[in-house]
Amino acid sequence: MEAENFLAPGFAVRHRITSKPNGWSAFSEAANVWQPSRLKGIQVSPDFGVPFLAATQVFDVRPIPRKWLSLDRTDDHSQRFVSEGTVLLTCSGSVGRATLADATVSKMLISHDLLRIDARKDEERGWIYAYLRSPTVRAMMTSAQYGHMIKHLEVSHLEALPFVSMPKGAAKTFNEAVDRIIRLRNQSHDLTERAEQLFEESFGKFSPGCDGEAGFSVSALAALTGERRRFEAQFHNPAVGEIVQHLGVRATGWNSVSQLGYSVWLPTRFRRINADDGIPFMDSSVLFEINPDLKKFIQDSDFGDPYRGRVMAGWLLLARSGQVYGINGSTMIASSAHEEKIISDHVIRIAPESPQCRVGYLHVAMSHPELGRPRVKALPYGSSIPEIEVADVERLLIPRLSAEREGEIADLAEAAAADRDTADALEVEIANEADNIVRSFMK
């Protein structure tokens, strides 16, 4: 009964499809759509629980659980795990966004705010996913949402969605594309873990003796006389010092990021003037998502940056704002998909000029869950919205290994980034192809 739904572009699309006498059916005839009951669970420590992912975390390049639930106290927990290849679709907030379950969400409890979709016929599973990724179909789903502040999409709404029949002979093409997307993302995940494992093997497994949560003290003189005067407790966390000592045992040497031949900078804070015909804008929050939705376009400018707010493939990008338990301090290798887009001024650029180590190795050294990321997470300052300064990234010391070992780690990390980018590009390709089919059907 919401008036806005009758004015939405998706309503007109729906009307044009359903006005055709044949060539379409209700989505429920092609797929089984279901949703677990509202989650009721007991939160416990990681040692005793099973990792849980909220709806938006499933779209992260590398989902990192923030909650662990007691399996025995979680209702219908078997229904909250998803099998590889299951289509997951957001039904709350920004509704209608689809993705494929892969190895990154294996053995994790998944939020009930994601609808589960399984094809009734195997030959249609690729077409179903491409269809749901189509911008035109996404508009139809948006027109079916309800709610004032937080939009919702029910199972019944998706079941009633008009489903255009797949063109003859297209089943193999779409199925092979979907299989390749899953395979590439699984391979990217595996390569990332192998790179981190090799990095850890090179320096030895680390177990912190003190996490600092019980309190600690440091010399005021040390805080005042260093290159940077830092009074935040996290910066002086003894666990970080233990990591440095551990790395130093096997490191062949230490170099700061700037000494390694990388230029580190940040554009000046710039205004974001919305423009429908402008340049796509990527905030740090979507930078670390698989195939993110790009809904914001802004007017072009120099943005106080020699590259006019753009980045180049092969640079290392670092989120420098937000909460430390979230994306703050996360790094990623930029790809061609990031070029010709405006990247937020909350993202530090780390570009090779005369590099003494490859960007893949630098990425792993800064992002390793136990040996790298905790050191970067110690850099932010501020209580409400912690931020990282360019100067602190420039001075961050990177442990060195032999050129051969660094090359092996870099090969794995860079191959992982390439596979992920190929999967994203293929997903966009089949979504556009499906969109063209739907639009041709409406003519």
C-alpha positions in Angstrom: 0.0 0.0 0.0 3.0 2.3 0.0 2.4 5.1 -2.5 6.1 5.4 -3.4 6.2 1.9 -4.8 3.7 2.8 -7.5 5.9 5.7 -8.6 9.1 3.7 -8.6 10.7 2.8 -12.0 10.5 -0.9 -11.0 6.7 -0.8 -10.9 6.6 0.2 -14.5 9.0 -2.6 -15.4 6.9 -5.1 -13.5 3.8 -4.0 -15.3 5.4 -4.2 -18.8 6.6 -7.8 -18.1 3.3 -9.0 -16.7 1.4 -7.5 -19.6 3.0 -10.1 -21.9 0.8 -13.1 -22.4 3.7 -15.6 -22.1 7.5 -15.8 -21.7 7.4 -15.3 -17.9 6.2 -16.9 -14.7 6.3 -16.2 -11.0 9.7 -16.5 -9.5 8.4 -19.2 -7.1 8.1 -21.6 -10.0 11.8 -21.3 -10.8 13.3 -21.1 -7.3 12.7 -22.1 -3.7 12.9 -18.9 -1.6 13.1 -19.2 2.2 14.3 -17.4 5.3 15.3 -18.7 8.7 13.3 -17.5 11.7 14.5 -14.4 13.6 17.8 -15.3 15.3 17.8 -16.0 19.1 21.2 -16.9 20.3 23.6 -16.5 23.2 26.8 -14.6 22.5 29.9 -16.3 23.8 33.7 -15.9 23.5 35.5 -17.2 20.3 36.8 -20.2 22.2 33.4 -21.5 22.9 31.2 -20.3 20.0 30.6 -20.5 16.3 31.3 -17.3 14.2 28.3 -15.3 13.1 28.0 -12.9 10.2 25.5 -10.1 9.8 23.9 -9.5 6.4 26.3 -6.8 5.2 29.4 -8.8 6.3 28.6 -11.5 3.7 29.5 -9.0 1.0 33.0 -8.3 2.5 36.0 -9.4 0.5 37.1 -11.2 3.6 34.3 -11.5 6.2 35.7 -11.1 9.7 33.3 -12.3 12.5 32.6 -9.9 15.3 30.2 -12.2 17.2 30.4 -15.9 18.3 27.2 -17.7 19.3 26.6 -20.8 21.4 25.5 -23.5 18.9 23.5 -25.3 21.5 21.5 -22.2 22.3 20.9 -21.1 18.7 17.5 -22.0 17.4 17.5 -24.0 14.2 21.2 -23.5 13.8 21.4 -26.0 11.0 19.3 -23.7 8.8 21.7 -20.8 9.4 24.6 -22.4 7.7 24.7 -22.0 3.9 26.0 -24.4 1.3 28.3 -23.2 -1.5 26.4 -21.8 -4.5 23.4 -20.8 -2.6 22.1 -17.3 -3.7 21.8 -14.9 -0.7 19.7 -11.8 -1.1 19.4 -8.8 1.3 15.8 -8.4 2.6 16.4 -5.5 5.0 17.9 -2.0 4.6 19.3 -1.9 1.0 17.1 -4.7 -0.3 17.6 -6.9 -3.4 21.4 -7.2 -3.4 22.4 -10.7 -4.4 25.6 -12.7 -3.9 26.8 -16.3 -4.0 27.8 -18.3 -1.0 31.4 -19.4 -1.3 34.3 -20.6 0.9 34.6 -17.2 2.8 31.3 -17.9 4.6 31.8 -21.7 5.1 31.0 -23.0 8.6 29.6 -19.6 9.8 26.1 -18.8 11.0 24.5 -16.4 8.6 22.0 -13.7 9.5 18.2 -14.2 8.9 18.3 -10.9 7.1 19.4 -12.7 4.0 16.9 -14.7 1.9 18.1 -18.1 0.7 17.4 -18.9 -2.9 17.9 -22.4 -4.5 17.0 -23.2 -8.2 14.4 -25.8 -8.6 16.1 -26.9 -11.9 19.9 -27.2 -12.1 19.9 -25.8 -15.6 18.4 -22.5 -14.4 20.7 -21.7 -11.5 23.1 -19.6 -13.5 20.2 -17.6 -15.2 18.5 -17.1 -11.8 21.6 -15.5 -10.3 22.3 -13.3 -13.4 18.6 -12.3 -13.4 18.7 -11.2 -9.8 21.9 -9.2 -10.4 20.3 -7.4 -13.3 19.8 -3.7 -12.5 16.3 -3.8 -14.1 15.3 -6.7 -11.9 16.9 -5.0 -8.8 14.6 -2.1 -9.5 11.6 -4.4 -9.5 12.6 -5.8 -6.1 13.0 -2.3 -4.7 9.5 -1.4 -5.8 8.2 -4.3 -3.8 9.8 -3.3 -0.6 7.9 -1.8 2.4 8.7 0.1 5.5 9.3 3.7 6.4 12.8 4.0 8.0 14.2 0.5 7.3 13.0 -1.1 4.1 12.0 -4.8 4.0 11.4 -7.5 1.4 9.5 -10.6 2.3 9.7 -14.1 0.9 6.3 -13.7 -0.6 7.4 -10.5 -2.4 10.3 -12.3 -4.1 8.1 -15.4 -4.9 5.7 -13.1 -6.8 8.4 -11.4 -8.7 8.0 -11.8 -12.5 10.6 -14.2 -13.9 11.5 -13.9 -17.5 12.2 -17.2 -19.1 15.8 -18.0 -20.0 16.7 -17.8 -23.7 17.1 -21.2 -25.4 20.6 -22.5 -25.3 21.8 -20.0 -22.6 21.8 -22.4 -19.7 25.3 -23.7 -20.2 26.7 -20.1 -20.6 25.2 -18.8 -17.4 25.9 -22.0 -15.3 29.5 -22.0 -16.4 29.9 -18.3 -15.5 28.4 -18.8 -12.0 30.6 -21.9 -11.4 33.7 -19.9 -12.5 32.7 -16.9 -10.2 32.6 -19.3 -7.2 35.7 -21.1 -8.2 37.7 -17.8 -8.6 36.5 -16.5 -5.3 37.3 -19.7 -3.5 40.7 -19.7 -5.2 41.3 -16.1 -4.1 40.4 -17.0 -0.5 42.7 -20.0 -0.6 45.6 -18.0 -2.1 45.2 -15.3 0.5 45.4 -17.9 3.3 48.4 -19.5 1.7 50.2 -16.2 1.5 49.5 -15.5 5.2 50.5 -19.0 6.1 53.8 -18.7 4.3 54.4 -15.3 6.0 53.7 -16.9 9.4 56.0 -19.9 8.6 58.8 -17.5 7.7 58.6 -15.8 11.1 57.2 -18.5 13.3 53.8 -18.9 15.0 53.1 -16.1 17.5 51.1 -16.2 20.7 50.9 -12.9 22.6 51.8 -13.2 26.3 49.9 -10.0 27.2 47.0 -8.4 25.4 47.0 -5.3 27.5 43.4 -5.6 28.7 44.4 -6.0 32.3 46.3 -2.7 32.1 49.9 -1.7 31.5 52.3 1.1 32.0 54.9 2.8 29.7 57.5 5.4 30.3 56.3 9.0 29.8 59.8 9.8 28.5 59.4 7.2 25.7 56.1 8.7 24.7 57.5 12.2 24.6 60.9 11.7 23.0 59.9 9.5 20.0 59.5 10.6 16.5 55.8 10.8 17.1 54.3 11.9 20.5 51.6 9.4 21.1 49.6 9.2 24.3 46.9 6.7 23.2 47.2 3.5 25.2 46.6 1.4 22.1 49.7 2.8 20.4 51.8 1.5 23.3 50.0 -1.9 23.6 52.6 -4.4 24.9 51.1 -7.1 22.6 52.3 -5.0 19.6 55.7 -4.7 21.1 55.8 -8.5 21.5 54.9 -8.9 17.8 57.8 -6.6 16.8 60.2 -8.6 19.0 58.9 -11.9 17.5 59.3 -10.7 13.9 62.8 -9.3 14.7 64.1 -12.8 15.5 63.9 -14.0 11.9 63.7 -10.8 10.0 66.7 -10.0 7.8 66.2 -6.3 8.4 63.6 -3.6 8.8 62.5 -0.8 6.5 59.8 1.8 6.8 57.1 2.0 4.2 58.7 5.2 2.8 62.2 3.6 2.8 60.8 0.8 0.7 60.2 3.2 -2.1 56.5 3.8 -1.6 54.8 7.2 -1.8 52.1 7.6 0.9 49.6 10.4 0.7 46.0 11.4 1.2 43.9 13.8 -0.8 42.7 16.9 1.0 39.2 16.6 2.4 36.9 17.5 -0.5 33.3 18.3 -1.1 31.1 15.6 -2.6 28.7 17.3 -4.9 26.1 14.9 -6.2 25.7 14.7 -10.0 23.8 12.0 -11.9 26.2 12.3 -14.8 29.3 12.6 -12.6 32.1 10.2 -11.7 31.4 7.1 -9.6 32.4 7.6 -6.0 33.8 4.8 -3.8 33.8 5.3 0.0 36.1 3.2 2.2 33.1 1.2 3.4 32.4 -0.3 -0.1 36.1 -0.5 -1.1 36.4 -3.8 0.8 33.2 -5.4 -0.6 32.9 -7.8 -3.5 31.4 -6.1 -6.5 30.0 -3.2 -4.5 26.9 -1.2 -5.4 28.0 2.1 -6.8 25.1 4.4 -6.1 26.9 7.7 -5.7 28.1 9.9 -8.5 29.8 13.3 -7.9 31.1 16.2 -9.9 34.7 15.9 -11.1 37.4 18.1 -9.7 41.1 18.0 -8.8 40.2 17.1 -5.1 43.5 18.5 -3.9 45.2 15.4 -5.3 47.7 15.0 -8.2 45.7 12.1 -9.5 42.4 13.9 -9.2 41.0 11.5 -6.6 41.7 8.5 -8.8 43.9 5.5 -8.1 45.9 3.1 -10.3 45.9 -0.7 -10.4 48.7 -2.1 -8.3 48.6 0.6 -5.6 47.9 -0.4 -2.0 44.9 1.3 -0.5 44.4 1.6 3.3 41.2 2.6 5.1 42.3 5.2 7.6 39.0 6.0 9.3 36.3 4.2 11.3 36.3 1.7 14.2 39.4 -0.4 14.8 37.2 -3.6 15.0 35.9 -2.8 11.5 37.7 -1.7 8.3 40.0 0.8 9.9 43.6 -0.2 9.1 42.5 -2.7 6.3 44.5 -2.8 3.1 43.7 -4.0 -0.4 45.5 -4.0 -3.7 43.8 -1.7 -6.2 42.6 -3.2 -9.5 41.5 -1.8 -12.9 38.0 -1.8 -11.4 39.0 1.0 -9.1 40.5 3.2 -11.9 38.5 6.1 -13.2 36.5 6.3 -10.0 36.8 8.8 -7.2 38.2 7.1 -4.2 37.3 8.6 -0.8 39.6 11.0 1.1 39.3 8.5 3.9 41.6 6.1 2.0 45.3 6.5 2.2 47.2 5.9 -1.1 50.4 3.8 -1.0 51.9 3.9 -4.5 55.2 2.2 -5.6 57.8 4.7 -7.0 61.0 2.8 -6.7 59.9 -0.2 -4.7 62.3 -2.4 -2.9 59.6 -5.0 -2.2 56.5 -5.9 -4.2 53.1 -4.6 -3.2 51.8 -8.1 -2.6 54.4 -8.6 0.2 53.7 -5.2 1.7 50.0 -6.0 1.7 50.5 -9.3 3.6 53.0 -7.7 6.0 50.4 -5.1 6.9 47.2 -7.3 6.9 48.3 -10.6 8.4 45.7 -11.3 11.1 48.2 -12.0 13.9 51.5 -10.5 12.7 50.5 -7.5 10.6 47.0 -6.1 11.2 47.4 -5.6 15.0 50.4 -3.4 14.4 48.4 -1.2 11.9 45.4 -1.2 14.3 47.7 0.4 16.9 48.2 3.5 14.7 44.7 5.2 14.9 44.1 8.1 17.2 40.8 9.6 18.5 38.0 8.1 20.6 34.8 8.7 18.6 36.0 8.0 15.0 39.7 6.8 15.2 41.9 7.9 12.2 45.3 7.0 10.9 47.8 9.7 9.9 49.9 9.5 6.7 53.1 10.1 8.7 52.5 7.0 10.9 52.0 4.8 7.8 55.2 6.2 6.3 57.1 5.3 9.5 55.6 1.9 9.9 58.4 -0.6 9.9 58.1 -3.7 7.7 60.1 -6.9 8.5 62.2 -8.1 5.6 62.8 -11.6 4.3 64.9 -13.0 1.5 64.0 -11.7 -2.0 62.9 -15.2 -2.9 60.6 -15.7 0.0 59.1 -12.2 -0.3 58.5 -13.0 -4.0 56.6 -16.2 -3.2 54.4 -14.4 -0.7 53.8 -11.5 -3.2 52.9 -14.0 -6.0 50.2 -15.5 -3.9 48.7 -12.2 -2.7 48.7 -10.6 -6.1 47.2 -13.7 -7.7 44.4 -13.7 -5.1 43.6 -10.1 -5.9 43.6 -10.8 -9.6 41.2 -13.8 -9.2 38.8 -11.7 -7.1 38.8 -8.9 -9.7 38.2 -11.4 -12.5 35.2 -12.8 -10.6 33.8 -9.3 -10.1 34.2 -8.5 -13.8 32.5 -11.7 -14.8 29.6 -11.1 -12.4 29.1 -7.6 -13.9 29.2 -9.1 -17.4 26.4 -11.7 -16.8 24.3 -9.1 -15.0 24.5 -6.8 -17.9 23.7 -9.6 -20.3 20.7 -10.6 -18.3 19.6 -6.9 -18.2 19.7 -6.7 -22.0 17.6 -9.9 -22.2 15.0 -8.5 -19.8 14.9 -5.1 -21.6 14.5 -6.9 -25.0 11.6 -8.9 -23.6 9.8 -5.7 -22.5 9.9 -4.2 -26.0 
